[in-house]
Amino acid sequence: MKSIAFYPEKCDLCGKCEFACNEKIRNFRPDEAPSAPHIRMFVAPSGPVARICHHCEDPPCVDACIGESLFIGSDDNVCQDVDRCVGCFMCNMVCPHAAVVPTVSMKKALKCTLSCGKGSLPACIISCDRGALVLQEDTHQMVKETRRNRFKEIIKK
């Protein structure tokens, strides 16, 4: 399982990741209406925040997708068959990370599939020269270990 990790302390909100993502989307779908990038950066009181698919272990978007456009792929990432999307936008409503982008002009909901870059790196990561975006392997295991370690720290106190 792969996922994009975001390090807000390294982000200067330059927008290079959004631009690179949007350029790749246009290259994949040149005849369709321009869409929003699959990664969006926002400013919160605590600092920069990235809206991007986390490829959840138990993804609510897959369960909510009535057209079966979203599914768990062989690599355990959340994949999408755009042609099957019926434009109900239920996936967008249930995504806890607001990572599914409703593209009303296309009547489709689109999301990051981590397959838009050179080789194994997505375009947003390649374009981020500050190191705020990193592709991580086996993120579910990492999250489980972090939770275990935090729980052990709490018990020690």
DAVEN-V369570 format. One line per field, one symbol per residue. phi: phi as a letter, one per 40 degrees, with the letter a starting at -180 (. if undefined). Layout:
# DAVEN-V369570
phi=???
This chain:
# DAVEN-V369570
phi=.baccbbccccbfcgcccccccccccccbccccdbcccbbbbbbdchcbbbaccfdcbcccccccccfccaccccgccbabdccccgcgcccccccbfccccbcccfabbacbgbbbcgbbcdcccccccgcbbcbcfccccccccccccccccccc
